[in-house]
Amino acid sequence: MAKYLITGVAGFIGSAIAHALLERGASFRGIDNLSTGRRQNIAAIAGKFDFRQVDLLDRAALADACKGVDCVFHQAAIPSVPRSVANPLENNAANVDGTLNLLVAAREAKVRRVVYAASSSAYGETPTLPKREDMAPDPISPYAVAKLAGEMYLKSFYRVYGLETVALRYFNIFGPRQDPNSPYSAVLARFISSMLAGKAPTIFGDGETSRDFTYVENAVHANLLAAEAPGEKVAGRVFNVATGSRTSLNQAFAALKKLTGYTGEPIYAPARAGDIKHSLADVTRAREAFGYSVQVNFDEGLRRTVEWYRSQAAADPAVPASAR
């Protein structure tokens, strides 16, 4: 029996959870429609778990994937604010309809718990820092609205059907296997890829935008803890997953100059619609409920991430020598 199901297993965070579960010797199943996930993220562990190419809008395939599962790590999404602004219908189908389909399948399969990749974007542009889970949400982008809707569905399924649900609000997760090649890619992945290739990264806005950048190992740590925590402490609740510190884009660029050896300057472009100015998390609730703590700080995470991207560039003969 597969104890766990990971949706979006070929994605950035989903694949990190998969690698961590294998290291623990856990049995699991993974699904991905490969629209944003990449096979190369799970190439090293291919054949070591039950992988199925399944779309969350395929209810029959989803129902079958949930059979025999104790806990679902729901990571599948189209995780992009700009992309949601450009295509809100696509965003809603993947992030709202897909999540509802998963919850229905999990309930029918008698899954014990669903741990959901929620988003700090739900807080919106509220001025108070740090962000606490008891603050009223104020989402700006269609992506933020969709991820918040997912939270509401989770809470409803716990209250109405008794399905244990946990929502983890991620704050700007970064690390190895994050795709830097899309115009919608996360900012640090784009910065690192460009700078290793000797190209100027683009900063949207004045560079003083700040984020609680969180290394992916911290998100994996939170998911595994949330999966096993006592239900009375976590079921039906929302938790921040972050470091409790923030870094501006200008500061991140300066740190990456040292790590990558890039000597140029960034290109500044107009701020993007839907982006918030600052984010910073209070992680007290997660610490008290299931023992969450920061495993890897920003500086160490950035160093590890640059090393990984550099190793990928060195292994690819098509990559310019400056990136190796």
KEKE-3310 file (N, C-alpha, C; in steps of 0.2 Angstrom, whole numbers, plus 5000, padded with zeros to 4 digits):
npx = (5004:5003:5008:5008:5003:5009:5004:5009:5022:5033:5036:5045:5044:5037:5045:5056:5050:5047:5060:5064:5055:5059:5072:5069:5064:5050:5034:5027:5016:5016:5009:5007:5004:5013:5014:5019:5028:5043:5051:5064:5066:5063:5070:5081:5076:5067:5056:5057:5046:5028:5024:5012:5005:4995:4981:4974:4961:4956:4945:4942:4954:4961:4954:4957:4971:4971:4967:4970:4979:4986:4990:4990:5001:4998:5004:5003:5000:4998:5010:5011:5010:5011:5007:4994:4988:4989:4981:4968:4957:4963:4971:4962:4955:4966:4970:4959:4948:4955:4960:4948:4943:4953:4951:4938:4941:4950:4942:4932:4940:4944:4955:4967:4973:4976:4989:4992:4999:4998:4998:5008:5004:4991:4989:4990:4992:4993:4998:5004:5018:5027:5018:5004:4994:4981:4977:4966:4964:4969:4969:4977:4980:4974:4980:4983:4970:4964:4972:4969:4955:4957:4962:4950:4941:4948:4946:4933:4930:4936:4928:4915:4915:4925:4938:4954:4964:4978:4984:4998:5006:5016:5031:5039:5048:5063:5077:5087:5082:5072:5064:5072:5069:5057:5047:5039:5045:5052:5060:5073:5078:5078:5087:5099:5102:5103:5114:5125:5126:5132:5124:5113:5102:5084:5076:5061:5053:5060:5069:5069:5059:5054:5056:5052:5062:5063:5072:5070:5072:5066:5053:5050:5053:5042:5031:5032:5032:5019:5011:5012:5008:4998:4981:4972:4980:4983:4973:4962:4968:4978:4995:5010:5025:5041:5055:5056:5063:5068:5073:5079:5077:5087:5097:5098:5103:5115:5121:5121:5130:5143:5143:5141:5151:5147:5149:5142:5128:5111:5096:5083:5066:5048:5037:5028:5011:5000:5010:5016:5023:5031:5035:5034:5036:5027:5032:5027:5015:5016:5028:5024:5013:5017:5031:5039:5054:5067:5077:5087:5096:5094:5106:5114:5106:5105:5119:5119:5110:5115:5127:5121:5115:5126:5132:5124:5125:5138:5137:5131:5135:5131:5130:5137:5154:5156:5146:5150)
npy = (4994:5011:5023:5037:5050:5061:5075:5084:5079:5079:5092:5107:5108:5097:5086:5087:5083:5070:5065:5066:5057:5045:5044:5041:5029:5027:5022:5028:5036:5045:5059:5068:5080:5085:5097:5109:5103:5093:5079:5077:5081:5070:5060:5054:5045:5038:5024:5020:5023:5023:5031:5041:5048:5060:5071:5084:5087:5076:5066:5052:5046:5052:5048:5034:5036:5040:5029:5018:5026:5035:5048:5064:5074:5089:5097:5101:5113:5128:5138:5154:5171:5181:5173:5170:5182:5184:5174:5170:5160:5148:5147:5146:5134:5124:5127:5129:5121:5109:5107:5105:5094:5084:5084:5079:5066:5061:5061:5051:5040:5038:5044:5049:5062:5078:5087:5103:5114:5130:5148:5162:5173:5175:5184:5197:5214:5219:5230:5227:5219:5206:5194:5186:5171:5174:5185:5195:5189:5196:5195:5199:5195:5184:5171:5172:5173:5160:5151:5154:5151:5137:5134:5137:5128:5116:5118:5118:5104:5098:5102:5098:5085:5078:5075:5076:5091:5101:5117:5124:5139:5144:5154:5161:5150:5143:5134:5120:5112:5120:5128:5139:5144:5149:5163:5166:5161:5158:5172:5170:5159:5163:5174:5168:5159:5167:5175:5166:5163:5174:5185:5199:5200:5203:5215:5218:5233:5244:5237:5236:5229:5216:5199:5185:5174:5157:5142:5127:5115:5118:5119:5105:5099:5105:5100:5086:5085:5091:5081:5070:5075:5077:5076:5085:5096:5101:5099:5106:5118:5133:5137:5146:5144:5148:5158:5169:5180:5194:5198:5210:5212:5219:5216:5202:5201:5207:5197:5186:5190:5189:5175:5170:5176:5185:5201:5212:5223:5224:5224:5236:5235:5240:5238:5223:5219:5213:5209:5210:5221:5219:5204:5195:5182:5177:5163:5156:5149:5137:5132:5130:5121:5109:5108:5115:5121:5132:5124:5127:5142:5158:5162:5151:5142:5149:5148:5134:5132:5139:5132:5120:5124:5128:5115:5109:5116:5114:5101:5101:5103:5113:5124:5140:5143:5152:5150:5139)
npz = (5000:4996:5006:5005:4995:4982:4974:4959:4958:4950:4951:4958:4972:4975:4970:4979:4991:4987:4986:4999:5005:5000:5005:5018:5017:5014:5007:4993:4981:4966:4957:4941:4929:4920:4915:4920:4929:4928:4920:4923:4936:4943:4938:4944:4953:4947:4944:4957:4964:4963:4949:4940:4926:4928:4927:4937:4934:4929:4935:4937:4936:4946:4957:4957:4960:4973:4980:4994:5001:5014:5017:5009:5000:4994:4981:4968:4956:4946:4949:4949:4950:4939:4928:4932:4931:4918:4913:4920:4919:4917:4928:4938:4935:4937:4950:4958:4954:4952:4965:4972:4966:4970:4984:4985:4979:4989:5001:4997:4996:5008:5014:5027:5029:5021:5016:5011:4999:5002:5000:5004:4997:4999:5010:5004:5001:5014:5027:5039:5047:5055:5045:5051:5054:5059:5054:5043:5027:5011:4996:4981:4967:4954:4956:4970:4975:4971:4978:4991:4990:4989:5002:5010:5005:5010:5024:5025:5021:5031:5042:5038:5032:5040:5035:5038:5037:5032:5029:5022:5022:5010:5010:4997:4992:4988:4979:4974:4958:4954:4941:4930:4918:4913:4909:4920:4930:4947:4957:4962:4956:4942:4943:4947:4937:4926:4930:4932:4919:4914:4911:4913:4926:4928:4938:4944:4947:4960:4967:4980:4985:4996:5002:5012:5009:5008:5010:5001:5009:5021:5018:5015:5027:5035:5029:5031:5045:5047:5042:5051:5063:5078:5076:5083:5085:5072:5062:5050:5050:5047:5042:5043:5033:5033:5036:5045:5043:5032:5015:5003:4985:4980:4990:4988:4976:4977:4986:4978:4968:4974:4976:4963:4955:4946:4938:4933:4932:4938:4927:4928:4929:4926:4940:4942:4939:4952:4960:4977:4989:5001:5011:5026:5038:5053:5062:5073:5076:5068:5074:5087:5085:5078:5079:5070:5063:5057:5046:5037:5034:5025:5019:5018:5011:4999:4995:4993:4983:4972:4970:4966:4954:4947:4946:4937:4926:4923:4919:4907:4891:4882:4889:4892:4896:4906:4915:4921)
capx = (5000:5006:5006:5008:5002:5011:5002:5014:5028:5038:5038:5050:5043:5034:5050:5060:5047:5048:5067:5065:5052:5063:5077:5066:5061:5043:5031:5022:5014:5016:5005:5009:5002:5019:5013:5025:5033:5048:5053:5071:5066:5062:5074:5086:5072:5062:5056:5057:5039:5022:5022:5007:5004:4988:4979:4969:4954:4953:4942:4942:4961:4962:4951:4961:4977:4970:4966:4975:4983:4985:4991:4991:5004:4995:5008:5001:4997:5001:5012:5013:5006:5010:5003:4987:4985:4988:4976:4964:4953:4968:4973:4956:4954:4971:4971:4953:4944:4960:4960:4942:4943:4957:4948:4933:4944:4953:4936:4929:4945:4945:4962:4967:4975:4978:4993:4991:5003:4995:5003:5008:5000:4984:4989:4990:4997:4992:5005:5007:5023:5026:5011:5001:4989:4975:4976:4962:4967:4967:4972:4977:4981:4970:4983:4982:4963:4963:4976:4965:4949:4959:4962:4943:4939:4951:4943:4926:4930:4937:4922:4909:4916:4930:4944:4959:4967:4982:4986:5005:5007:5023:5034:5045:5052:5068:5082:5088:5077:5067:5064:5073:5068:5050:5046:5035:5049:5053:5065:5080:5080:5080:5093:5105:5103:5106:5121:5129:5128:5135:5119:5110:5095:5080:5073:5055:5052:5066:5074:5068:5054:5057:5053:5054:5065:5064:5075:5066:5072:5062:5046:5049:5052:5036:5026:5033:5030:5012:5008:5012:5006:4992:4975:4969:4984:4984:4967:4958:4971:4983:5002:5015:5031:5045:5061:5055:5067:5067:5079:5076:5079:5094:5102:5099:5107:5122:5124:5123:5136:5148:5142:5142:5156:5145:5152:5138:5123:5104:5091:5077:5060:5043:5034:5023:5004:4999:5015:5016:5029:5035:5032:5038:5031:5028:5031:5026:5010:5019:5033:5020:5008:5021:5038:5043:5060:5071:5083:5093:5094:5094:5113:5116:5101:5107:5125:5118:5106:5120:5131:5117:5114:5132:5134:5119:5128:5144:5136:5128:5140:5128:5130:5143:5159:5156:5141:5152)
capy = (5000:5017:5027:5044:5052:5068:5078:5088:5076:5081:5099:5109:5106:5090:5082:5088:5079:5063:5063:5065:5051:5039:5043:5038:5022:5027:5020:5033:5037:5052:5061:5075:5081:5087:5104:5113:5098:5091:5072:5077:5082:5064:5055:5050:5041:5034:5017:5018:5024:5023:5037:5041:5055:5062:5078:5085:5088:5069:5064:5045:5044:5055:5043:5028:5037:5040:5022:5015:5032:5038:5055:5067:5080:5092:5102:5102:5120:5133:5143:5160:5177:5184:5169:5170:5188:5184:5169:5168:5154:5142:5147:5144:5127:5120:5128:5128:5115:5103:5105:5102:5087:5080:5083:5074:5059:5059:5059:5045:5035:5038:5047:5052:5069:5081:5093:5108:5120:5136:5153:5168:5178:5176:5190:5203:5220:5222:5234:5224:5214:5200:5191:5180:5167:5176:5191:5194:5189:5202:5193:5204:5192:5178:5166:5172:5171:5153:5147:5155:5147:5130:5134:5137:5121:5112:5119:5115:5097:5095:5103:5094:5078:5075:5074:5081:5095:5106:5121:5127:5145:5145:5161:5161:5144:5142:5129:5115:5109:5125:5129:5146:5146:5152:5170:5166:5157:5162:5177:5168:5154:5167:5178:5163:5156:5173:5178:5161:5163:5181:5189:5204:5198:5209:5216:5222:5238:5247:5232:5236:5224:5211:5193:5180:5169:5151:5136:5121:5110:5120:5117:5098:5098:5107:5095:5079:5086:5092:5074:5066:5079:5075:5079:5090:5102:5104:5098:5112:5125:5136:5138:5149:5141:5153:5159:5174:5186:5195:5200:5214:5210:5222:5212:5195:5202:5208:5191:5182:5193:5186:5168:5168:5179:5190:5207:5217:5226:5221:5228:5237:5236:5242:5233:5219:5219:5208:5208:5213:5225:5216:5199:5192:5178:5174:5155:5154:5144:5131:5129:5127:5115:5103:5108:5117:5126:5133:5120:5130:5149:5161:5162:5144:5140:5152:5145:5127:5133:5141:5126:5115:5126:5127:5108:5107:5120:5110:5094:5103:5106:5118:5130:5144:5141:5157:5147:5132)
capz = (5000:4996:5012:5004:4988:4981:4968:4957:4961:4946:4951:4962:4979:4975:4969:4985:4996:4985:4987:5006:5007:4998:5010:5024:5016:5014:5001:4990:4974:4964:4950:4938:4922:4917:4912:4923:4932:4923:4922:4925:4943:4947:4934:4948:4958:4943:4946:4965:4967:4958:4946:4936:4923:4929:4928:4943:4931:4927:4942:4938:4937:4953:4962:4958:4963:4980:4984:4998:5003:5021:5018:5002:5000:4988:4979:4961:4955:4942:4954:4946:4950:4933:4924:4934:4929:4910:4911:4926:4919:4917:4935:4942:4933:4940:4957:4962:4952:4954:4972:4974:4964:4975:4991:4984:4979:4995:5005:4995:4997:5016:5016:5033:5030:5016:5017:5005:4997:5002:4998:5007:4993:5002:5014:5000:5003:5021:5029:5045:5047:5051:5043:5056:5051:5061:5050:5038:5020:5006:4990:4975:4961:4953:4959:4977:4976:4970:4983:4997:4989:4991:5010:5012:5003:5015:5030:5024:5020:5038:5046:5035:5031:5044:5032:5041:5032:5034:5024:5024:5018:5009:5008:4992:4992:4983:4980:4968:4954:4952:4934:4929:4911:4911:4911:4926:4936:4954:4955:4963:4950:4936:4945:4947:4930:4922:4932:4930:4911:4913:4909:4918:4928:4928:4944:4943:4953:4962:4970:4988:4987:5000:5003:5017:5005:5012:5007:5000:5014:5026:5016:5016:5034:5037:5026:5034:5052:5047:5040:5056:5070:5081:5072:5087:5084:5065:5057:5049:5052:5042:5046:5039:5032:5031:5040:5050:5041:5025:5011:4997:4979:4979:4994:4986:4970:4980:4988:4972:4964:4977:4975:4956:4952:4941:4939:4930:4936:4935:4923:4932:4924:4930:4944:4939:4942:4956:4965:4983:4990:5006:5015:5031:5041:5060:5061:5080:5076:5066:5079:5093:5084:5076:5080:5064:5065:5051:5045:5033:5033:5018:5016:5017:5006:4993:4993:4991:4977:4967:4969:4962:4947:4944:4944:4931:4920:4921:4916:4900:4886:4878:4893:4891:4901:4911:4920:4924)
cpx = (5004:5004:5004:5006:5005:5008:5007:5021:5034:5040:5043:5050:5041:5040:5055:5057:5048:5055:5068:5061:5056:5069:5075:5063:5054:5040:5026:5021:5014:5012:5007:5007:5008:5019:5018:5030:5037:5051:5060:5072:5066:5066:5078:5082:5066:5062:5056:5051:5034:5021:5017:5006:4997:4986:4974:4962:4951:4951:4943:4950:4963:4960:4955:4968:4977:4969:4972:4980:4981:4985:4993:4995:5002:4999:5007:4998:5000:5003:5015:5008:5005:5006:4996:4984:4984:4982:4972:4960:4958:4970:4968:4955:4960:4971:4965:4950:4949:4960:4954:4941:4947:4954:4942:4935:4947:4947:4934:4934:4947:4952:4961:4968:4977:4982:4994:4996:4999:5000:5002:5005:4993:4983:4988:4995:4995:4998:5008:5012:5025:5019:5009:4995:4982:4973:4971:4965:4965:4971:4972:4976:4976:4973:4982:4974:4961:4966:4972:4958:4951:4959:4955:4940:4941:4947:4936:4926:4932:4931:4916:4910:4921:4936:4949:4963:4972:4985:4993:5006:5014:5025:5040:5050:5057:5073:5083:5082:5071:5069:5066:5071:5062:5050:5042:5039:5050:5059:5072:5082:5082:5086:5100:5107:5106:5113:5126:5131:5131:5130:5116:5103:5091:5076:5067:5054:5059:5071:5073:5062:5057:5053:5056:5057:5066:5066:5070:5066:5067:5055:5045:5049:5045:5031:5026:5031:5022:5008:5007:5009:5000:4986:4972:4973:4984:4978:4963:4961:4976:4989:5006:5021:5036:5051:5060:5060:5066:5073:5076:5079:5086:5099:5103:5103:5114:5125:5125:5129:5142:5148:5143:5148:5154:5147:5148:5133:5116:5101:5085:5071:5054:5040:5029:5016:5003:5004:5014:5023:5034:5031:5037:5033:5033:5027:5030:5021:5013:5024:5029:5016:5012:5028:5042:5049:5064:5077:5089:5091:5095:5101:5115:5112:5103:5114:5124:5114:5111:5125:5127:5116:5121:5134:5130:5122:5134:5143:5133:5133:5138:5128:5137:5148:5159:5151:5144:5156)
cpy = (5006:5022:5034:5045:5060:5070:5083:5085:5077:5089:5101:5106:5099:5085:5082:5083:5072:5061:5061:5059:5045:5038:5040:5031:5021:5025:5026:5032:5044:5053:5068:5075:5083:5094:5109:5109:5096:5084:5072:5078:5075:5058:5051:5045:5037:5027:5015:5020:5024:5030:5036:5048:5056:5069:5079:5086:5081:5066:5056:5043:5046:5050:5037:5030:5038:5034:5020:5020:5034:5045:5058:5073:5084:5098:5104:5109:5123:5139:5149:5165:5180:5180:5169:5176:5188:5179:5166:5162:5148:5142:5144:5136:5123:5121:5128:5122:5109:5102:5102:5095:5082:5079:5078:5067:5057:5057:5052:5039:5034:5039:5050:5059:5071:5087:5097:5113:5126:5141:5159:5174:5180:5182:5197:5208:5223:5224:5230:5219:5212:5198:5185:5177:5170:5183:5190:5194:5194:5200:5198:5200:5186:5172:5166:5170:5163:5149:5148:5151:5139:5129:5134:5131:5116:5112:5116:5107:5094:5096:5099:5087:5074:5073:5079:5084:5100:5110:5125:5133:5146:5152:5160:5156:5144:5136:5125:5113:5114:5128:5137:5148:5149:5159:5171:5163:5162:5166:5174:5163:5158:5171:5173:5161:5161:5175:5172:5161:5170:5186:5193:5201:5204:5209:5221:5227:5241:5243:5232:5232:5218:5205:5189:5174:5162:5145:5130:5116:5111:5118:5109:5096:5099:5102:5088:5080:5087:5085:5070:5069:5076:5079:5085:5096:5105:5104:5104:5119:5127:5138:5141:5145:5146:5153:5164:5180:5187:5199:5204:5211:5212:5218:5205:5196:5203:5201:5186:5184:5189:5178:5165:5170:5184:5197:5213:5220:5224:5226:5229:5238:5238:5236:5229:5219:5213:5206:5212:5216:5221:5209:5197:5188:5178:5167:5152:5148:5137:5128:5126:5121:5109:5103:5111:5122:5127:5129:5123:5138:5151:5160:5155:5141:5143:5149:5138:5127:5135:5135:5121:5118:5126:5120:5106:5110:5116:5104:5095:5106:5112:5125:5134:5143:5146:5154:5141:5133)
cpz = (5000:5001:5010:4996:4987:4974:4966:4959:4956:4946:4956:4969:4980:4974:4975:4990:4994:4987:4995:5008:5006:5003:5017:5023:5015:5007:4999:4983:4972:4957:4948:4931:4917:4913:4914:4927:4926:4925:4925:4933:4947:4943:4939:4953:4954:4944:4953:4968:4961:4955:4941:4933:4923:4930:4933:4940:4929:4934:4943:4939:4944:4958:4963:4961:4971:4984:4988:5001:5010:5021:5011:5004:4993:4986:4972:4961:4949:4946:4952:4946:4943:4928:4925:4931:4921:4909:4917:4925:4920:4925:4939:4941:4937:4947:4961:4960:4954:4961:4975:4972:4968:4981:4990:4983:4985:5000:5003:4996:5004:5017:5022:5033:5023:5018:5011:5005:4997:5000:5002:5004:4995:5007:5010:5002:5010:5024:5035:5044:5054:5050:5048:5053:5054:5058:5044:5031:5016:5000:4985:4968:4960:4957:4967:4979:4976:4976:4990:4996:4991:4999:5012:5011:5008:5022:5030:5024:5027:5042:5044:5035:5036:5041:5035:5036:5035:5029:5026:5019:5016:5007:5004:4993:4986:4984:4973:4965:4952:4945:4933:4922:4909:4913:4918:4932:4942:4953:4957:4958:4944:4937:4944:4940:4925:4924:4931:4923:4909:4910:4914:4920:4928:4935:4942:4949:4955:4966:4978:4990:4991:5001:5009:5013:5010:5008:5007:5006:5020:5025:5017:5023:5037:5035:5030:5042:5052:5045:5046:5063:5072:5078:5076:5087:5077:5061:5056:5049:5046:5046:5041:5039:5029:5036:5046:5048:5034:5021:5005:4991:4978:4983:4991:4980:4972:4982:4983:4968:4967:4976:4968:4952:4946:4943:4936:4935:4933:4931:4927:4927:4929:4934:4941:4943:4946:4961:4971:4985:4995:5009:5020:5036:5049:5059:5068:5080:5074:5071:5085:5092:5082:5076:5074:5067:5058:5051:5042:5032:5026:5015:5014:5011:4999:4990:4990:4984:4971:4965:4964:4955:4943:4941:4938:4925:4918:4917:4909:4896:4882:4882:4893:4897:4907:4917:4923:4931)
residu = (MET:ALA:LYS:TYR:LEU:ILE:THR:GLY:VAL:ALA:GLY:PHE:ILE:GLY:SER:ALA:ILE:ALA:HIS:ALA:LEU:LEU:GLU:ARG:GLY:ALA:SER:PHE:ARG:GLY:ILE:ASP:ASN:LEU:SER:THR:GLY:ARG:ARG:GLN:ASN:ILE:ALA:ALA:ILE:ALA:GLY:LYS:PHE:ASP:PHE:ARG:GLN:VAL:ASP:LEU:LEU:ASP:ARG:ALA:ALA:LEU:ALA:ASP:ALA:CYS:LYS:GLY:VAL:ASP:CYS:VAL:PHE:HIS:GLN:ALA:ALA:ILE:PRO:SER:VAL:PRO:ARG:SER:VAL:ALA:ASN:PRO:LEU:GLU:ASN:ASN:ALA:ALA:ASN:VAL:ASP:GLY:THR:LEU:ASN:LEU:LEU:VAL:ALA:ALA:ARG:GLU:ALA:LYS:VAL:ARG:ARG:VAL:VAL:TYR:ALA:ALA:SER:SER:SER:ALA:TYR:GLY:GLU:THR:PRO:THR:LEU:PRO:LYS:ARG:GLU:ASP:MET:ALA:PRO:ASP:PRO:ILE:SER:PRO:TYR:ALA:VAL:ALA:LYS:LEU:ALA:GLY:GLU:MET:TYR:LEU:LYS:SER:PHE:TYR:ARG:VAL:TYR:GLY:LEU:GLU:THR:VAL:ALA:LEU:ARG:TYR:PHE:ASN:ILE:PHE:GLY:PRO:ARG:GLN:ASP:PRO:ASN:SER:PRO:TYR:SER:ALA:VAL:LEU:ALA:ARG:PHE:ILE:SER:SER:MET:LEU:ALA:GLY:LYS:ALA:PRO:THR:ILE:PHE:GLY:ASP:GLY:GLU:THR:SER:ARG:ASP:PHE:THR:TYR:VAL:GLU:ASN:ALA:VAL:HIS:ALA:ASN:LEU:LEU:ALA:ALA:GLU:ALA:PRO:GLY:GLU:LYS:VAL:ALA:GLY:ARG:VAL:PHE:ASN:VAL:ALA:THR:GLY:SER:ARG:THR:SER:LEU:ASN:GLN:ALA:PHE:ALA:ALA:LEU:LYS:LYS:LEU:THR:GLY:TYR:THR:GLY:GLU:PRO:ILE:TYR:ALA:PRO:ALA:ARG:ALA:GLY:ASP:ILE:LYS:HIS:SER:LEU:ALA:ASP:VAL:THR:ARG:ALA:ARG:GLU:ALA:PHE:GLY:TYR:SER:VAL:GLN:VAL:ASN:PHE:ASP:GLU:GLY:LEU:ARG:ARG:THR:VAL:GLU:TRP:TYR:ARG:SER:GLN:ALA:ALA:ALA:ASP:PRO:ALA:VAL:PRO:ALA:SER:ALA:ARG)
# end
